Amino acid sequence: MKKLLLLVVLGAACVCAQIAETQAIMHDMLEGYYAMADAYTSMWYWADWYVDNTWTGETIGTVDAPFTNIQAAITMAGASNFAANTINVRDTGIPYEGALVFRNMNALRLRGYGGRPVIRYSGTAGAHTIMSGTNYNLASPYACMPPAQVGLENLRIENLSPATGDWYCADVQTWVTWEYKYTGMPERLRYGITNVIFDGGGLHGGVRLRDLDQGHMVPWGIPYANFHTSLVQGCVFERCTTGVRIMSMQCARVAFNWFISNGVGVTAVESTNGPYKRAYDTIEVGYNVFAWCREDGLRGGVYSNLVYYNNTFYGCGGTGVVFDAGSMASYGNAGLYNNILAVNGAAWTAQAADTNLLAAAFNVYWGNGGVTGWEGFGGNAVTADPAFVSVNMADADFLRPLAGGPADVPGYGGAAFLGARAPIPEPVMAGVWCLLWWVYRRR
């Protein structure tokens, strides 16, 4: 019995050590692109406000006298132009009411604490649960200054309205850093959307991500004002018609998210580039899990620097990835690298005209129902069972490939493995190998 217990403990330790090492590798790979959790301690904000919907005393927005509704805090925090404030929302077990609207020309973050507070809209009229102001201020001296910049962190946001229409849990502009391709890392990081659960109730979308083209026409020229990177990371999307809809924009990253039982995971397709909308450029979607989407996992055209890398597509009813610009022509280059596409209706497809603009490499194909003819496009394609440790979502190792399997190889661009999740040894075998190593060291 003691030996068996030792076997289990050593096996768990070995697996945890490998996971920690993989996380460190991924942190190094992505350093300079966007903030990991420990980097948020240096966020740029000037004041904290507090909200508690069970509070019955004086309400001035402090931790000892919090507001009782979020909109009141938004109004107070945004009372001055260019305020960069955090609104701390306490989890009381009672949902907070949407719809919430952020005033133009402010940078505000909603951050849950004491748990994961729920913000819910269930009204009969169509509305977004959270919406940033969308009108540019054309009055001097703030000509062409931007709408609200919204950060969301550690929340559950639901849109359970019975209304039909194009409504979302969050319809926002959000950014975390200057656009790296132009300016490098900033002195301080701003807000993105991180660690949020979005529930569209089966009728509505998760996040509609709008471009933040700040000050691009300001005559006196704010340094780097028109270059910002938008971020959605570490979130869960469930029962959404579309998990993330990326509007026509420049520099966005959607990474380390879970898209479970949505209509479509991510779309990057618009019919036109309107005022204050830049053409798609530098959109990166990586290290996401797309499981059981009713339709497709990803939809987007072939645009400049649109890259889908290290994602896992599993059990999507339609096609894992669709490259189709719709009514807008393809332009620039796009890439499909290091993805696992397994047990979908089909793996991926593209418009024939995109061939010379599209690159693909190191993708794993297995058990997809239909054949599109694109499976052999590009280099180093792998047709083999990725050997997932578990396909049960309740397991911690859901859609993790087995170490030593087809996904446990270096991929394009220096990736340590293929797919969204790092391979791990089979738990029993990990314990056996650790035990043998322990016995060897005791000799």
N, C-alpha and C positions, 0 to 999 in steps of 0.2 A: 504493500500500500504506500509506504514512504517513497519507494522508487517511482511508483506511478504518479504520485503527487509532484515529485521532483521533475518528472518528465513533462507534466502539464505546465508547471511554472517556467521551466526553461524554454519550452516551446513558445509560450506566450511572450516571454522576454525577447526571444529572437525575432518574433514577428513584429513586436513593438519597436525594436531597434531598427529593423529594416524600414518600417513606415516612417520613423523619425528621420532616417537618412534620406529617404525619398523626398520628404517635405523640405528638407534643407536644400537638396539639389534643385527642386522646383523653385524655391525662393531665390536661389542664385540665378537661375535661368531667367526669371521674370523681374529681377531687380532693375529698377530704372524705368519700368513700364507703369506700375501702379503700386499703391500702398498695400503691404501686407498688414495683418492685424496690429503688430507691435509699432508700426509707423504712425498709427492714428493718434498716438500721444502727442505728436507735434502739429496737430491740426491748427489751422489758422482761424480762430474765432475770438470774439471780444467779450462775450457775456454768456451767462447761463440763465435760463428761465426754467420753471418747473410747473408740472401739471399733475393733478391728482383728482380724479373724478369722484372720490369719496370724501374729500375735504369739506368741512362745514364752517370753517372760521373765515378770517379776513383773507382776501385774495389780492396779493400784490406780485405774485410770480416768483417768490423766493422759495427755497427748499422748506422753510418753516411756515410759509403762507402761500401755498401754490395756487395757480389758477385751477378752476375745475373743468374747463374745456379747452381743447387745443386751439381752436380758432381765436380765442381771446389772447392766448400766448403768441400766436402768429402775428396778430395785430399789434401787440405791444412790441414784440421783438423787431418788427419791420417798420416801426414808426419813423425811423430815420433812414434816409437813402444810404445804400451801401453797407447796411448793418450786416455783420457776419456772426450770427448768434446760434447757440445750440439750445433747443427746447427739449428738456428731459421729461419724458412721459413715463409715469410710474405704472407698473403693472398691478392693477387692483383686482383683477379677475372679472371686471365689468368692462365690456367693450366701450371704446370711445366712438362718438358719432362723427361720421363724415356727412356731407362732402366738405373738404377743406380746400381753401384757395389761398395761395401765397401771393403777396403783393409784388408787383413788378420792382425790379431794380434792387433786390435784396438777396443775400446769401444766407439761407437758414437751414439748419439740420434738425430733423426729428430723431431723437435717440431714445429707445426704450431702456428702462432700468428696473431692477427688482424683479426681473422675469422678462417675458415677451408680451407687451401689451398689444391688444387687438384694436385696430381702427377699422370700422365697418360702415359701409353705406348700404342701406337696404330700402331706400325710398322708392316710390313708384315712378317718379320722374327720372329720366335718364341723367346721369351725372358721373363724373370721375370721383373716386373716393378721395384722391389727393390730386390737386392740379396747381401747377405754377402759372403765374400770370403770363400771358402770351403777347401782350401788346407792347411794342417798343415805344419808348417815350420820345416823341419828336420835338418836344419843347426845349428851347435853350435854357440852361447851358448843358442839358443832358441829351442832346440830339443823338438818336440811334443807340442809346444805351439799352442794355438787354433786359429781358424778362427775368423773373425770379430764378435763382439757382438753388435747387432743393437737394439736400442730402437726407437719406433715409438709412437708419441703422437699428438692428435688433428689434424688429417689429413684426407683427402679423397684420397684413392689410387685405381686406376682403371687399369685394363688390358683389353683393348678393341681390342687387336690384332686379326686379322682374322686367324692367324696361328693355326694349330692344334698341339696337343702335351700336355705334362704334364707341363703347365706353371702356374705361380701364380702371384698374386699381390705382395706378399712378400715371399721370400724364405730365411729364416734367422735363426740364433741362437740369442736368446734373454734371458736375465735373470734379475731377480730383487733382489734376495737375495741368500745367502748360503742356501743349502738344510737344512730345519729345522730339519729333522729327524736325521741329523748328527751333526749340529753345532749350532743350535739356531739362533736367530736374529743377523744380522750383525750390525756393528757400523753405517754404512750408507747403504742406499738402492741404487740399480743400476736400470737399465732401463728395462722395460717390454714393451709390446704393449698395449696401453690404449687409449680409446676414439678415435678410428679410424673407418672410414667407408670403407669397402672393396667392390668393384664392379668388378666381374669377367666377366661381359658382356655376361654371359650365356655359355661361352666357356672355362673359366679358373677358377682356384681355388683362394681362399682368401689368407690363410697363410699356408705355409709348415714350420712346426716348427721342427728344427733340434736339436739334442742333443749337449750340450756344455760340453764335457768331457775335461776340461781344465787341462793340465799338469799332467795327470795321470801316465805318464812314466818319468817325470822329476826326475833325480836321487837325486838331492839335496832337493827335497820335499817342494814345496810351500804349506804353511798351508792351508788345506781345498781346494786346488786348483781344485780337481776333483769333487766337489759337488756344484751344482748350481740349483736353481729353475727357470724354465721358466714360463712366465706369459702372458696370453692374457685376458684382462679384459675390460669391458665397451665398447665393439666394436659392430658394426653392419655389418653383412655379407649379401649381396644381389646379386642375379644372379651369384652365384659361383657354379662351379661343385661340389666342396667340400669347405665348409667354413674354417675349420681348419683341416689340415692333420698332426697328431702327429706322427712323425717318431719314430722308436725304440729309447727310451730314458728313463731317470730317472728323476722324480720330475718335473711335469708340472701341471699348473693349468689353466683351461679355465673357466672363471666365469663372471657372470653378462653381458653376451652378447646376442645379438639378431641375430638369423639365420632366415632370411625371404626369401622364394622363392628360395632356393638353391637346388642343386641336392641332396647332403647329407650334414648334418650339420657338424658333426665331425667324423673323422675316426682315429682309432688307431690300424691299421693292417699293418704289414710288412711281407715280405716273408722270411727275413733273418736278422740276426744281423751281420753286416759287421764290418770292422775296425773302431775304434772310435765311435762305436754305442753300447750303453749299452742296455741290455734287459729291456723291459717295467717294470717299478716299480714306484709306488706312482704317479699315474696319477689321478687327481681329476677334474671332470667336474660338476660344480654346479651353480645353480641360473641362468640358461640360458633359453631363450625362443626359441623353434624350431617350426616355423609355416610354413605350406605349402611347406615343402621339397618335391620335386617330388618323391624322393625315400625314404630313411630312415633318421631318425633323427641322431642316433648315431650308429656307427659300431666299435666294438673292441672285442678283445679276453678276456678271463678270465685270467688276469695277477695279479701279486702281487700288492695288494693295489690299484687296479683300481676301483675307486668309482664314480658312477653317483648319484648325490643327488640333490634334490630340483630343478629339471628342469620341464618345461612344454612343452609337445609335443602336437601340435594341427594341425590337417589337413594334416599330412604327407601322401603322396600317398602310401608309402611302410609300413615299420614297425617302430614304435617309436624307439626301442632299439634292436640291434642285437648283441648278444655275440657269436662271431665266430672268432677264431684265424686263420682261413684259413690253410695254409700249416705249420704254427708254432703251436706246441702243447700248450695247456693251462697249466698254472702253477700258484701256489700261490692262493690268494683269491681275489674275486671281490665282489662289492656290488651295489645294486640298491635300493635306499632309497628315500622316501618322494617325489616321482615324480607324476605329473599328466599326464596321457596318454589319450587323448580324441580325438575322431573323426579321428583317423588314419586308414590306411589300416588294421593294426593290432597293438596290444600294444607292446609286446616284445617277443623275442624268444632266445633260446640258444641251443648249441650242447648238446646232451644228456650226454656226458662225463663230462660236466661242473658241473653237479648237486652238487657234493660234494665240489666244490670249490667256489660256488656262494651263496650269501645271498641276500634276498630281504625282504623289510618290508615297511609298511605305504605308498604303492603306490595306487593312485586313478585311476580307469578305468571307461571310459564312452564312449559309442557310437562308439567303434572301429569296423571296418567292419568284420575282420576275427578273428577267435578264434585259438590261437596257443597251448593252453593247459598249458601255463606257467602263466596265470593270477592268479591262486590260489597258486602259489609257494611262499613260505615264509610266514611271519606273518603279521597280521593286514592289509590285503588287503581291500580296500574299492571299492565297485562297486556302484557308485552314481554320479549324475550330479554335477560337481564342482561349478555350478552356477556362471559362469563368468559374471561380470558386463557388459562387452562388448566384442564382437568378431569382432569389427570394428577397424582395425589397426590405423585409424585416431584418435581414442579416447585415451585420456591419461590413461584410465582404461582398455585398451585392455588386455584381458586374466587375469585380476585380479579377483580372486574368491570373492564371497560375504561373508562378515563377518557372522559368525554363521553357515556357510555351511560345507560340508564334508571336505574341505581343511583347515578350520579354527580350526585346532587341533594340539597339539604338535606332532612332529614326532620323528623319530629315531635320536639318538645322541644329543638330546636337541634342535632340530630345533623348532622354534616357530610356524611354519605352514607348509603346504605341497605345493609343486609347487614352481615356480620361483618368483612369485610376491605376495606380502603381501595382505591378504584379507582386504577389506574395506567395510564399511556400504554402503548400497544403498544410493545414494546421497540424495534423498528426505527424506528417513527415518532418515538419519543422522541429517538433519535439524529439523525434528519433535522432535527427542529425545533431541537435544540441546535446542530447544525452551521449551520443557516441563521442562528440568532441570533448565533453566533460570527462568521460572515461579515459580517453586518450591523454588528457592533460594530467590525470591522476596517476598515470603509469610511472 
